[in-house]
Amino acid sequence: MDKSVNAVQRMFSRRSFLRCAAALPWMFGAAQARAYTHTRAHIVILGGGTAGLAISAQLSRLLSGARITLVEPADVHHYQPGWPLILCGLSSVSETQTPNQRHIALGVRWLQTWAQAIDPLKNRVYTADQRVLEYDFLIVALGCETDFEAIEGMHPELLGHEGVFSIYGGARSARKGYHLLQQAHEIPDASILFTAPDTPIKCLGGPIKAALISDFMLRRQRVREHMALHYFSGSACLLPQPQFARLAEHFLQERAIEVHPAFVLKGIDPGYRLAYFAAPDGTTKRLSYDLLHIVPPMHAPGVLTHSGLAWKNGPYAAGGWLKVDPHTLQHPDYFNIFGIGDVVGTPYGKTVSTLRYHLSTVTENLLALLHGQEPRPLFNGYTSCPLYTEIGRAVRMAFDYSRESAPDPFISPANMDTRIAWWQQVHLFRLIYLNLLKGRMA
Ligand SMILES: Cc1cc2nc3c(=O)[nH]c(=O)nc-3n(C[C@H](O)[C@H](O)[C@H](O)COP(=O)(O)OP(=O)(O)OC[C@H]3O[C@@H](n4cnc5c(N)ncnc54)[C@H](O)[C@@H]3O)c2cc1C
């Protein structure tokens, strides 16, 4: 039999096929016949990234008579999970960018401007183009901001220059990273450092993904042998879930990437290619590098800072993350405000996969309020993120607030990297994502 047929058969065993079929409703959203809810409410959604587009589309399907206003300044939508694939050389910049206009659902009014201030006591949003929006319900979907400048000596324009690169700096930055790795053979004894901050980040596995992919690309060019690769994790644990933390460490060690827990990148001197780390013993360590992959600290957008809507105490106060009940996603102090996506201050979960459950939770609870009912604790903290171990293999990591490994609706095992997990992430996930933007996932 043809080799390729054999390979496909191996990939899709009967059991895999049945599990895949069972997962289809999850992946594309079970068809639901739902009656419209009639309301005259004005619903304002701040931020039209993945979360804002998805919730606005979903509400426009389920509500009749409502006014839905989406405040989003950008022209272009970025498919952020595509950025690591650009680093691999498997995707182009343009493949991760689409005009926002294409994604705005029918019946949603798009205001292309910034939200500048929020006054939750008066139910008002003030925009950069001098509008005052009075809302009945507010959905905060502002995402999270990467803060390269919090690292002394670093600014986003440096990405792709002086050996500095990042998959978190956007599509073009990831492309420049690809070129740096392609040229790495010119520095045979290179020292390559990978960093992760000590703040919450989007895509938990992203920093480790970058290290493993880079290692793979260097091995493929047969230049890895005399190079030293180091991974500096800002936190003491590589990942918040113990099983996956051990697995990630295993992959890094297997590839001879030395792991340094609780080392936080504080500054760089790009001219001399020096990086300064706060070490766990309280000292500052200076290391030279040839290439440096930075995952910067992240925080919520500044508009939340003076709104009174962010956490004031606890672990999410420092980043200014939106205060929400972790199970209902409703603001504890303002019944008519919900949070969705990366902006919420809850444990883990700044991923698209989390968003699918945020979407159903916020939709159901908003409908409950419109029907005079109480919101329900529907969200269990589910998050899932793929760890690319090489080009062509991945592990899907899924867990929830209990930090137990959660059943993954996909068909791949949680304790090893497989080709099918890669295929799901690279090909299937994109389709799921587009479906999510259309609000078809709850
Ligand atoms: C490198 C990388 C790889 C990733 N890989 C994966 C993956 O494999 N799997 C996965 O599940 N997830 C992955 N993610 C995470 C995923 O992309 C995010 O979780 C998701 O896009 C979050 O959506 P969001 O709407 O909350 O934020 P965003 O999509 O970032 O949208 C926030 C929006 O708010 C707007 N905004 C900001 N401030 C204002 C303001 N003042 N007024 C109005 N609008 C404003 C912004 O313009 C933006 O459009 C990855 C992320 C990155 C960076």
The ligand as a Gaussian input file, in Angstrom:
#p B3LYP/6-31G(d) Opt

LIG

0 1
 C        2.051000      34.500000      20.085000
 C        0.675000      34.080000      20.524000
 C        0.253000      32.779000      20.307000
 C       -1.001000      32.376000      20.717000
 N       -1.374000      31.072000      20.490000
 C       -2.571000      30.644000      20.931000
 C       -2.984000      29.298000      20.693000
 O       -2.261000      28.528000      20.063000
 N       -4.176000      28.893000      21.190000
 C       -4.992000      29.747000      21.880000
 O       -6.073000      29.306000      22.305000
 N       -4.647000      31.039000      22.107000
 C       -3.457000      31.509000      21.645000
 N       -3.094000      32.817000      21.837000
 C       -3.944000      33.691000      22.666000
 C       -5.069000      34.361000      21.900000
 O       -4.612000      34.946000      20.707000
 C       -5.725000      35.410000      22.784000
 O       -6.105000      34.774000      23.990000
 C       -6.965000      36.024000      22.158000
 O       -6.662000      36.620000      20.931000
 C       -7.561000      37.045000      23.122000
 O       -8.609000      37.750000      22.562000
 P       -9.068000      39.141000      23.217000
 O      -10.209000      39.624000      22.400000
 O       -9.240000      39.017000      24.666000
 O       -7.829000      40.116000      22.994000
 P       -7.360000      40.734000      21.608000
 O       -7.684000      39.802000      20.484000
 O       -5.948000      41.117000      21.794000
 O       -8.276000      42.013000      21.421000
 C       -8.271000      43.137000      22.261000
 C       -8.807000      44.300000      21.441000
 O       -9.035000      45.425000      22.293000
 C       -8.727000      46.595000      21.553000
 N       -8.475000      47.687000      22.488000
 C       -7.423000      47.849000      23.343000
 N       -7.568000      49.011000      24.036000
 C       -8.722000      49.579000      23.608000
 C       -9.417000      50.769000      23.953000
 N       -8.946000      51.633000      24.869000
 N      -10.589000      51.039000      23.320000
 C      -11.103000      50.167000      22.401000
 N      -10.480000      49.028000      22.033000
 C       -9.313000      48.744000      22.632000
 C       -7.505000      46.210000      20.735000
 O       -7.358000      47.042000      19.604000
 C       -7.811000      44.759000      20.370000
 O       -8.397000      44.651000      19.100000
 C       -1.867000      33.277000      21.371000
 C       -1.455000      34.616000      21.571000
 C       -0.206000      35.009000      21.135000
 C        0.241000      36.441000      21.337000

